[in-house]
Amino acid sequence: MGAGVRLVREAGVRMVDLTSRVDRSSASRLYGRLGFAVRDSSVYRMLLDG
């Protein structure tokens, strides 16, 4: 397990979500090995000119 996950678990956090682009297959494999599970989700983003 990664150090970051260990730290938040020790702090009492019960759930961690992360996002990754579909084309990052190496990252996806790493997340799976760390215990993250893929879930169905719709992520929406609005870019604001600023």
mmJSON file of the N, C-alpha and C atoms, coordinates in Angstrom:
{"data_MODEL":{"atom_site":{
"group_PDB":["ATOM","ATOM","ATOM","ATOM","ATOM","ATOM","ATOM","ATOM","ATOM","ATOM","ATOM","ATOM","ATOM","ATOM","ATOM","ATOM","ATOM","ATOM","ATOM","ATOM","ATOM","ATOM","ATOM","ATOM","ATOM","ATOM","ATOM","ATOM","ATOM","ATOM","ATOM","ATOM","ATOM","ATOM","ATOM","ATOM","ATOM","ATOM","ATOM","ATOM","ATOM","ATOM","ATOM","ATOM","ATOM","ATOM","ATOM","ATOM","ATOM","ATOM","ATOM","ATOM","ATOM","ATOM","ATOM","ATOM","ATOM","ATOM","ATOM","ATOM","ATOM","ATOM","ATOM","ATOM","ATOM","ATOM","ATOM","ATOM","ATOM","ATOM","ATOM","ATOM","ATOM","ATOM","ATOM","ATOM","ATOM","ATOM","ATOM","ATOM","ATOM","ATOM","ATOM","ATOM","ATOM","ATOM","ATOM","ATOM","ATOM","ATOM","ATOM","ATOM","ATOM","ATOM","ATOM","ATOM","ATOM","ATOM","ATOM","ATOM","ATOM","ATOM","ATOM","ATOM","ATOM","ATOM","ATOM","ATOM","ATOM","ATOM","ATOM","ATOM","ATOM","ATOM","ATOM","ATOM","ATOM","ATOM","ATOM","ATOM","ATOM","ATOM","ATOM","ATOM","ATOM","ATOM","ATOM","ATOM","ATOM","ATOM","ATOM","ATOM","ATOM","ATOM","ATOM","ATOM","ATOM","ATOM","ATOM","ATOM","ATOM","ATOM","ATOM","ATOM","ATOM","ATOM","ATOM","ATOM","ATOM","ATOM"],
"id":[1,2,3,4,5,6,7,8,9,10,11,12,13,14,15,16,17,18,19,20,21,22,23,24,25,26,27,28,29,30,31,32,33,34,35,36,37,38,39,40,41,42,43,44,45,46,47,48,49,50,51,52,53,54,55,56,57,58,59,60,61,62,63,64,65,66,67,68,69,70,71,72,73,74,75,76,77,78,79,80,81,82,83,84,85,86,87,88,89,90,91,92,93,94,95,96,97,98,99,100,101,102,103,104,105,106,107,108,109,110,111,112,113,114,115,116,117,118,119,120,121,122,123,124,125,126,127,128,129,130,131,132,133,134,135,136,137,138,139,140,141,142,143,144,145,146,147,148,149,150],
"type_symbol":["N","C","C","N","C","C","N","C","C","N","C","C","N","C","C","N","C","C","N","C","C","N","C","C","N","C","C","N","C","C","N","C","C","N","C","C","N","C","C","N","C","C","N","C","C","N","C","C","N","C","C","N","C","C","N","C","C","N","C","C","N","C","C","N","C","C","N","C","C","N","C","C","N","C","C","N","C","C","N","C","C","N","C","C","N","C","C","N","C","C","N","C","C","N","C","C","N","C","C","N","C","C","N","C","C","N","C","C","N","C","C","N","C","C","N","C","C","N","C","C","N","C","C","N","C","C","N","C","C","N","C","C","N","C","C","N","C","C","N","C","C","N","C","C","N","C","C","N","C","C"],
"label_atom_id":["N","CA","C","N","CA","C","N","CA","C","N","CA","C","N","CA","C","N","CA","C","N","CA","C","N","CA","C","N","CA","C","N","CA","C","N","CA","C","N","CA","C","N","CA","C","N","CA","C","N","CA","C","N","CA","C","N","CA","C","N","CA","C","N","CA","C","N","CA","C","N","CA","C","N","CA","C","N","CA","C","N","CA","C","N","CA","C","N","CA","C","N","CA","C","N","CA","C","N","CA","C","N","CA","C","N","CA","C","N","CA","C","N","CA","C","N","CA","C","N","CA","C","N","CA","C","N","CA","C","N","CA","C","N","CA","C","N","CA","C","N","CA","C","N","CA","C","N","CA","C","N","CA","C","N","CA","C","N","CA","C","N","CA","C","N","CA","C","N","CA","C","N","CA","C"],
"label_alt_id":[null,null,null,null,null,null,null,null,null,null,null,null,null,null,null,null,null,null,null,null,null,null,null,null,null,null,null,null,null,null,null,null,null,null,null,null,null,null,null,null,null,null,null,null,null,null,null,null,null,null,null,null,null,null,null,null,null,null,null,null,null,null,null,null,null,null,null,null,null,null,null,null,null,null,null,null,null,null,null,null,null,null,null,null,null,null,null,null,null,null,null,null,null,null,null,null,null,null,null,null,null,null,null,null,null,null,null,null,null,null,null,null,null,null,null,null,null,null,null,null,null,null,null,null,null,null,null,null,null,null,null,null,null,null,null,null,null,null,null,null,null,null,null,null,null,null,null,null,null,null],
"label_comp_id":["MET","MET","MET","GLY","GLY","GLY","ALA","ALA","ALA","GLY","GLY","GLY","VAL","VAL","VAL","ARG","ARG","ARG","LEU","LEU","LEU","VAL","VAL","VAL","ARG","ARG","ARG","GLU","GLU","GLU","ALA","ALA","ALA","GLY","GLY","GLY","VAL","VAL","VAL","ARG","ARG","ARG","MET","MET","MET","VAL","VAL","VAL","ASP","ASP","ASP","LEU","LEU","LEU","THR","THR","THR","SER","SER","SER","ARG","ARG","ARG","VAL","VAL","VAL","ASP","ASP","ASP","ARG","ARG","ARG","SER","SER","SER","SER","SER","SER","ALA","ALA","ALA","SER","SER","SER","ARG","ARG","ARG","LEU","LEU","LEU","TYR","TYR","TYR","GLY","GLY","GLY","ARG","ARG","ARG","LEU","LEU","LEU","GLY","GLY","GLY","PHE","PHE","PHE","ALA","ALA","ALA","VAL","VAL","VAL","ARG","ARG","ARG","ASP","ASP","ASP","SER","SER","SER","SER","SER","SER","VAL","VAL","VAL","TYR","TYR","TYR","ARG","ARG","ARG","MET","MET","MET","LEU","LEU","LEU","LEU","LEU","LEU","ASP","ASP","ASP","GLY","GLY","GLY"],
"label_asym_id":["A","A","A","A","A","A","A","A","A","A","A","A","A","A","A","A","A","A","A","A","A","A","A","A","A","A","A","A","A","A","A","A","A","A","A","A","A","A","A","A","A","A","A","A","A","A","A","A","A","A","A","A","A","A","A","A","A","A","A","A","A","A","A","A","A","A","A","A","A","A","A","A","A","A","A","A","A","A","A","A","A","A","A","A","A","A","A","A","A","A","A","A","A","A","A","A","A","A","A","A","A","A","A","A","A","A","A","A","A","A","A","A","A","A","A","A","A","A","A","A","A","A","A","A","A","A","A","A","A","A","A","A","A","A","A","A","A","A","A","A","A","A","A","A","A","A","A","A","A","A"],
"label_entity_id":["1","1","1","1","1","1","1","1","1","1","1","1","1","1","1","1","1","1","1","1","1","1","1","1","1","1","1","1","1","1","1","1","1","1","1","1","1","1","1","1","1","1","1","1","1","1","1","1","1","1","1","1","1","1","1","1","1","1","1","1","1","1","1","1","1","1","1","1","1","1","1","1","1","1","1","1","1","1","1","1","1","1","1","1","1","1","1","1","1","1","1","1","1","1","1","1","1","1","1","1","1","1","1","1","1","1","1","1","1","1","1","1","1","1","1","1","1","1","1","1","1","1","1","1","1","1","1","1","1","1","1","1","1","1","1","1","1","1","1","1","1","1","1","1","1","1","1","1","1","1"],
"label_seq_id":[1,1,1,2,2,2,3,3,3,4,4,4,5,5,5,6,6,6,7,7,7,8,8,8,9,9,9,10,10,10,11,11,11,12,12,12,13,13,13,14,14,14,15,15,15,16,16,16,17,17,17,18,18,18,19,19,19,20,20,20,21,21,21,22,22,22,23,23,23,24,24,24,25,25,25,26,26,26,27,27,27,28,28,28,29,29,29,30,30,30,31,31,31,32,32,32,33,33,33,34,34,34,35,35,35,36,36,36,37,37,37,38,38,38,39,39,39,40,40,40,41,41,41,42,42,42,43,43,43,44,44,44,45,45,45,46,46,46,47,47,47,48,48,48,49,49,49,50,50,50],
"pdbx_PDB_ins_code":[null,null,null,null,null,null,null,null,null,null,null,null,null,null,null,null,null,null,null,null,null,null,null,null,null,null,null,null,null,null,null,null,null,null,null,null,null,null,null,null,null,null,null,null,null,null,null,null,null,null,null,null,null,null,null,null,null,null,null,null,null,null,null,null,null,null,null,null,null,null,null,null,null,null,null,null,null,null,null,null,null,null,null,null,null,null,null,null,null,null,null,null,null,null,null,null,null,null,null,null,null,null,null,null,null,null,null,null,null,null,null,null,null,null,null,null,null,null,null,null,null,null,null,null,null,null,null,null,null,null,null,null,null,null,null,null,null,null,null,null,null,null,null,null,null,null,null,null,null,null],
"Cartn_x":[0.855,0.0,0.888,0.457,1.226,1.23,2.257,2.397,1.247,0.776,-0.335,-1.605,-1.896,-3.089,-2.942,-1.763,-1.51,-1.745,-1.267,-1.442,-2.906,-3.672,-5.073,-5.865,-5.511,-6.181,-5.928,-4.693,-4.357,-5.08,-5.414,-6.138,-7.639,-8.089,-9.5,-10.32,-9.671,-10.389,-10.862,-12.106,-12.682,-12.735,-12.572,-12.656,-11.761,-11.075,-10.239,-10.649,-10.96,-11.242,-10.094,-9.807,-8.873,-9.378,-8.905,-9.273,-8.006,-8.15,-7.026,-7.584,-6.833,-7.269,-7.23,-8.108,-8.224,-6.919,-6.2,-4.983,-3.783,-3.96,-2.863,-2.936,-2.721,-2.894,-1.907,-0.683,0.288,-0.191,-0.703,-1.219,-2.412,-3.284,-4.455,-4.048,-3.04,-2.562,-1.992,-1.247,-0.694,-1.808,-2.82,-3.927,-4.616,-4.79,-5.387,-4.537,-3.223,-2.325,-2.368,-2.635,-2.713,-4.047,-5.018,-6.296,-7.458,-7.208,-8.306,-9.112,-10.409,-11.297,-11.911,-12.038,-12.68,-14.163,-14.732,-16.176,-16.755,-18.015,-18.702,-18.944,-18.655,-18.826,-18.944,-19.634,-19.657,-19.011,-17.948,-17.252,-17.514,-17.952,-18.259,-17.309,-16.87,-15.952,-16.377,-16.269,-16.522,-15.277,-14.69,-13.559,-14.082,-13.618,-14.046,-12.907,-13.199,-12.19,-11.907,-10.675,-10.442,-9.199],
"Cartn_y":[-1.179,0.0,1.225,2.254,3.479,4.25,5.048,5.826,6.809,7.406,8.354,7.703,6.515,5.787,5.408,4.986,4.618,5.823,6.987,8.195,8.57,8.554,8.952,7.913,6.635,5.588,5.817,6.119,6.389,7.621,8.545,9.758,9.512,8.294,7.968,8.118,8.419,8.535,7.154,7.059,5.753,5.463,6.484,6.26,7.254,6.775,7.62,7.37,8.42,8.33,8.987,8.478,9.154,8.99,9.849,9.754,9.643,8.995,8.832,8.721,9.207,9.098,7.637,7.286,5.915,5.448,6.352,5.969,5.735,5.882,5.668,4.253,3.266,1.873,1.46,1.958,1.614,2.12,3.333,3.896,3.082,2.691,1.903,0.576,-0.076,-1.339,-1.109,-0.03,0.287,0.501,1.269,1.532,0.235,-0.675,-1.972,-2.757,-2.746,-3.455,-2.84,-1.543,-0.874,-1.106,-1.711,-2.023,-1.169,-0.231,0.573,-0.277,-0.08,-0.8,0.194,-0.223,0.614,0.693,1.858,2.0,2.815,2.539,3.306,4.708,5.679,7.061,7.951,9.026,10.08,11.299,11.73,12.914,14.029,15.149,16.291,17.42,18.137,19.247,20.409,21.587,22.812,23.683,24.01,24.923,26.342,27.173,28.565,29.437,30.263,31.209,32.188,32.486,33.378,34.119],
"Cartn_z":[0.0,0.0,0.0,-0.704,-0.784,0.53,0.71,1.947,2.127,1.031,1.134,1.639,1.116,1.562,3.029,3.401,4.799,5.717,5.318,6.136,6.314,5.224,5.355,6.132,5.991,6.775,8.263,8.624,10.02,10.55,9.648,10.039,10.145,9.836,9.974,8.707,7.598,6.33,5.911,5.46,5.123,3.636,2.792,1.353,0.624,-0.393,-1.237,-2.676,-3.403,-4.833,-5.588,-6.757,-7.646,-9.06,-9.915,-11.323,-12.147,-13.282,-14.199,-15.611,-16.558,-17.954,-18.405,-19.305,-19.809,-20.451,-21.096,-21.81,-20.88,-19.599,-18.641,-18.063,-18.922,-18.518,-17.422,-17.463,-16.412,-15.059,-15.026,-13.776,-13.289,-14.203,-13.819,-13.206,-13.768,-13.19,-11.788,-11.621,-10.298,-9.287,-9.644,-8.722,-8.319,-9.276,-8.966,-7.985,-8.178,-7.25,-5.859,-5.777,-4.474,-3.774,-4.495,-3.871,-4.335,-5.241,-5.787,-6.754,-6.777,-7.691,-8.666,-9.911,-10.926,-10.612,-10.744,-10.542,-11.675,-11.971,-12.999,-12.48,-13.296,-12.87,-14.091,-13.921,-14.925,-14.296,-14.902,-14.414,-15.414,-14.901,-15.763,-15.42,-16.443,-16.218,-17.096,-16.53,-17.278,-17.18,-18.31,-18.316,-18.386,-17.51,-17.457,-17.973,-18.928,-19.383,-18.262,-18.059,-16.956,-17.095],
"occupancy":[1.0,1.0,1.0,1.0,1.0,1.0,1.0,1.0,1.0,1.0,1.0,1.0,1.0,1.0,1.0,1.0,1.0,1.0,1.0,1.0,1.0,1.0,1.0,1.0,1.0,1.0,1.0,1.0,1.0,1.0,1.0,1.0,1.0,1.0,1.0,1.0,1.0,1.0,1.0,1.0,1.0,1.0,1.0,1.0,1.0,1.0,1.0,1.0,1.0,1.0,1.0,1.0,1.0,1.0,1.0,1.0,1.0,1.0,1.0,1.0,1.0,1.0,1.0,1.0,1.0,1.0,1.0,1.0,1.0,1.0,1.0,1.0,1.0,1.0,1.0,1.0,1.0,1.0,1.0,1.0,1.0,1.0,1.0,1.0,1.0,1.0,1.0,1.0,1.0,1.0,1.0,1.0,1.0,1.0,1.0,1.0,1.0,1.0,1.0,1.0,1.0,1.0,1.0,1.0,1.0,1.0,1.0,1.0,1.0,1.0,1.0,1.0,1.0,1.0,1.0,1.0,1.0,1.0,1.0,1.0,1.0,1.0,1.0,1.0,1.0,1.0,1.0,1.0,1.0,1.0,1.0,1.0,1.0,1.0,1.0,1.0,1.0,1.0,1.0,1.0,1.0,1.0,1.0,1.0,1.0,1.0,1.0,1.0,1.0,1.0],
"B_iso_or_equiv":[0.0,0.0,0.0,0.0,0.0,0.0,0.0,0.0,0.0,0.0,0.0,0.0,0.0,0.0,0.0,0.0,0.0,0.0,0.0,0.0,0.0,0.0,0.0,0.0,0.0,0.0,0.0,0.0,0.0,0.0,0.0,0.0,0.0,0.0,0.0,0.0,0.0,0.0,0.0,0.0,0.0,0.0,0.0,0.0,0.0,0.0,0.0,0.0,0.0,0.0,0.0,0.0,0.0,0.0,0.0,0.0,0.0,0.0,0.0,0.0,0.0,0.0,0.0,0.0,0.0,0.0,0.0,0.0,0.0,0.0,0.0,0.0,0.0,0.0,0.0,0.0,0.0,0.0,0.0,0.0,0.0,0.0,0.0,0.0,0.0,0.0,0.0,0.0,0.0,0.0,0.0,0.0,0.0,0.0,0.0,0.0,0.0,0.0,0.0,0.0,0.0,0.0,0.0,0.0,0.0,0.0,0.0,0.0,0.0,0.0,0.0,0.0,0.0,0.0,0.0,0.0,0.0,0.0,0.0,0.0,0.0,0.0,0.0,0.0,0.0,0.0,0.0,0.0,0.0,0.0,0.0,0.0,0.0,0.0,0.0,0.0,0.0,0.0,0.0,0.0,0.0,0.0,0.0,0.0,0.0,0.0,0.0,0.0,0.0,0.0],
"pdbx_formal_charge":[null,null,null,null,null,null,null,null,null,null,null,null,null,null,null,null,null,null,null,null,null,null,null,null,null,null,null,null,null,null,null,null,null,null,null,null,null,null,null,null,null,null,null,null,null,null,null,null,null,null,null,null,null,null,null,null,null,null,null,null,null,null,null,null,null,null,null,null,null,null,null,null,null,null,null,null,null,null,null,null,null,null,null,null,null,null,null,null,null,null,null,null,null,null,null,null,null,null,null,null,null,null,null,null,null,null,null,null,null,null,null,null,null,null,null,null,null,null,null,null,null,null,null,null,null,null,null,null,null,null,null,null,null,null,null,null,null,null,null,null,null,null,null,null,null,null,null,null,null,null],
"auth_seq_id":[1,1,1,2,2,2,3,3,3,4,4,4,5,5,5,6,6,6,7,7,7,8,8,8,9,9,9,10,10,10,11,11,11,12,12,12,13,13,13,14,14,14,15,15,15,16,16,16,17,17,17,18,18,18,19,19,19,20,20,20,21,21,21,22,22,22,23,23,23,24,24,24,25,25,25,26,26,26,27,27,27,28,28,28,29,29,29,30,30,30,31,31,31,32,32,32,33,33,33,34,34,34,35,35,35,36,36,36,37,37,37,38,38,38,39,39,39,40,40,40,41,41,41,42,42,42,43,43,43,44,44,44,45,45,45,46,46,46,47,47,47,48,48,48,49,49,49,50,50,50],
"auth_comp_id":["MET","MET","MET","GLY","GLY","GLY","ALA","ALA","ALA","GLY","GLY","GLY","VAL","VAL","VAL","ARG","ARG","ARG","LEU","LEU","LEU","VAL","VAL","VAL","ARG","ARG","ARG","GLU","GLU","GLU","ALA","ALA","ALA","GLY","GLY","GLY","VAL","VAL","VAL","ARG","ARG","ARG","MET","MET","MET","VAL","VAL","VAL","ASP","ASP","ASP","LEU","LEU","LEU","THR","THR","THR","SER","SER","SER","ARG","ARG","ARG","VAL","VAL","VAL","ASP","ASP","ASP","ARG","ARG","ARG","SER","SER","SER","SER","SER","SER","ALA","ALA","ALA","SER","SER","SER","ARG","ARG","ARG","LEU","LEU","LEU","TYR","TYR","TYR","GLY","GLY","GLY","ARG","ARG","ARG","LEU","LEU","LEU","GLY","GLY","GLY","PHE","PHE","PHE","ALA","ALA","ALA","VAL","VAL","VAL","ARG","ARG","ARG","ASP","ASP","ASP","SER","SER","SER","SER","SER","SER","VAL","VAL","VAL","TYR","TYR","TYR","ARG","ARG","ARG","MET","MET","MET","LEU","LEU","LEU","LEU","LEU","LEU","ASP","ASP","ASP","GLY","GLY","GLY"],
"auth_asym_id":["A","A","A","A","A","A","A","A","A","A","A","A","A","A","A","A","A","A","A","A","A","A","A","A","A","A","A","A","A","A","A","A","A","A","A","A","A","A","A","A","A","A","A","A","A","A","A","A","A","A","A","A","A","A","A","A","A","A","A","A","A","A","A","A","A","A","A","A","A","A","A","A","A","A","A","A","A","A","A","A","A","A","A","A","A","A","A","A","A","A","A","A","A","A","A","A","A","A","A","A","A","A","A","A","A","A","A","A","A","A","A","A","A","A","A","A","A","A","A","A","A","A","A","A","A","A","A","A","A","A","A","A","A","A","A","A","A","A","A","A","A","A","A","A","A","A","A","A","A","A"],
"auth_atom_id":["N","CA","C","N","CA","C","N","CA","C","N","CA","C","N","CA","C","N","CA","C","N","CA","C","N","CA","C","N","CA","C","N","CA","C","N","CA","C","N","CA","C","N","CA","C","N","CA","C","N","CA","C","N","CA","C","N","CA","C","N","CA","C","N","CA","C","N","CA","C","N","CA","C","N","CA","C","N","CA","C","N","CA","C","N","CA","C","N","CA","C","N","CA","C","N","CA","C","N","CA","C","N","CA","C","N","CA","C","N","CA","C","N","CA","C","N","CA","C","N","CA","C","N","CA","C","N","CA","C","N","CA","C","N","CA","C","N","CA","C","N","CA","C","N","CA","C","N","CA","C","N","CA","C","N","CA","C","N","CA","C","N","CA","C","N","CA","C","N","CA","C","N","CA","C"],
"pdbx_PDB_model_num":[1,1,1,1,1,1,1,1,1,1,1,1,1,1,1,1,1,1,1,1,1,1,1,1,1,1,1,1,1,1,1,1,1,1,1,1,1,1,1,1,1,1,1,1,1,1,1,1,1,1,1,1,1,1,1,1,1,1,1,1,1,1,1,1,1,1,1,1,1,1,1,1,1,1,1,1,1,1,1,1,1,1,1,1,1,1,1,1,1,1,1,1,1,1,1,1,1,1,1,1,1,1,1,1,1,1,1,1,1,1,1,1,1,1,1,1,1,1,1,1,1,1,1,1,1,1,1,1,1,1,1,1,1,1,1,1,1,1,1,1,1,1,1,1,1,1,1,1,1,1]
}}}
